[in-house]
Structures are given as C-alpha cells and as structure tokens.
Amino acid sequence: MPSSELRVEIDLRSGLAPYEQIRSQVVAHVAAGRLRVGDRLPTIRALATDLGLAPGTVARAYRELEAAGVVTTRRRAGTVVADGVSPSDVAARHAAHELVRAGRDAGLSDDAILDVVRGALLHEPPESGEAGR
C-alpha cells in the first residue's frame, strides 16, 4: 500500500493526544488488514504536514509503534509495518495497553491490574486448541 493511502484523522477536540490518535489509528489499520507487513507509512514530515501537526508529534507516535513492534524504521526504506506482526497480536497489545491505562487511571496498582486479568482468564475458558497458549 503506498503511504498516500494511509488515512489518519486528528480530532483536536478529543481528549486523546494527537500522537496517540495517530498510533491507535495505525494499529487499527494493521489489525484490520488495511496495512500489511512491508507496507510503508508516510514520512514523519509528510504526515505532519498533511495533519497540520509538529513533526515531533508524528515522531513520537512512530517511536511508540516501533517500541510495540508494529513498525520498523530503516534508513532508506523508511517506516514500514514490521515482519511477524499479526493483526490479532496488534489488537491484543492495544487492548492490553488500554486496560493498563484504565486501571492506572482508576488508581489500581500494577499487581491489582494483573489480578483483574487473572480473574478474567479464570472466567473465560479457553477455546478448544488454545489451552496452554
């Protein structure tokens, strides 16, 4: 997919920071299969210009995407969707980050957040063939 086809929209009235809006929309594109392994994202400068944002805002989103293993940046190739990332992995990582953020916003400790996850796992039996994963 050429980078010009990536659709990202920023809502400045949203309570969500612009870099987080970029990050979450790229994750959503990967999870939906609209971005696939090797697809190139726009350059930081190009996306910043298109969105009317500072390049540092886009750079932060790209850094977070790279840290999560969603994209990789290579000198001449630019920023591309990382090899080995599956849409379900991306969706699960995103959900986990959202859970941690919500738990911390609610004042829970990291151990309490883990207890919530363990409790949910106990109440949701694994589907056949998934036990032990």
N, C-alpha and C positions, 0 to 999 in steps of 0.2 A: 504494500500500500504506500503510495507516495505520501510524503509528510503533509502535502496540501490537503489531503482528505481527512486528516485528524480534526474532529470537531470538538472544540473546547469552548465553553462559555463561562464567563465570570459574572457573578451577581454581587455587585459591591454592597448591596443591602443585606446580603446574607451574613449571618453571624460567623460563618466559616471563612477563615483567612483565604485569600486568593491562591496562595501556594498549595493549600490543602484541597481547594476546589480542583486545581489542575491535577494534583496527584490522584485524587479519587476518581476523576473522570478518565484518566489514562488507565487506571486499574480496571474501571468498568468496561472500557473498550477492549482490554485484554481478556477479561472474564467473559465478555460476550462474543469473543472471537473476531471482533472487527479489527483488532491488531493482532498479528501473529508473529511468531519467532522470526527475527530478522527484519521486521518492518521498521522503517526509520521514522523517528519523531522529528518534528521541526527543530531547527537550531534554536538555542536559547534566545538569541537576538531576534530571530524571525517571529517566534511565538510571542515574545514580549511585545514586539511592535504590533502584531495582529490584535493582541488583547489590551493594548494600552497600559501595560504594566512595566515596572522596572525589571531589567534583566536579572537582577538578584532574586526576585520573587520566583521567576521561572527556574533559575538555577537551583534554588532551594527545593522546589518540587522534584526536579530531576535527581538531585542528590538523595532525597528520601526514596524515590523509586529505585535508584541504584542500590541503596543500602538494603532495601527489601528484596532485592534480586529480581525485580520486574524488568529492569532495563540494564543495559551495559553501555558504557561510553568508550569508543575507540577513536584514536586521533583522526584518522582520515575517513572513517565510516560514520562518525557522528554517534548519536544516541539511538540505539536500536533495542527492540524487545529482546530480552535475554533468552538464550537457548535453555531448554529444560524447564521453562516456566509453563505450568498448565493453567488454564482458566480456573479450574476448581481450587488449585493452590492459591492463586491470587485472591479469589473470593474469600477463602478461609482466612488468609492472612489479614485481609481487610476487615473481616468480621472480628477477628481477634483483637486488632488494634482498636476498633470501635468499642469492644467490650471493656478493654483495659481503660480506655479514656472515660467511658461512662462510669465504671467502677471507681476510678480515682476521683472523678467529679462528685460522686456520691459520698466520698470520704472513706472508701474501703481501702484497707491495706492490700499489698500485693498477695499476701497469704489468704486474705479473705476473698479476693477475686479468684484465686486458684480453687478455693473451696467451692465457690459458686459453680465453676466449670466442672469440678469433680462431681458435684451434686447433679448437674445437668446430664453428665455422662452416665450416671447411675440410673437416671430416669428414662433415658433414651437408649433402648437396647440396640446393639449394632445390627446392621442389616446382614443377611447371610453373606458369608465370604469376607466380611470386614473385621471379624473378631481378631484381636491381637495386632491390628494395624497401628 
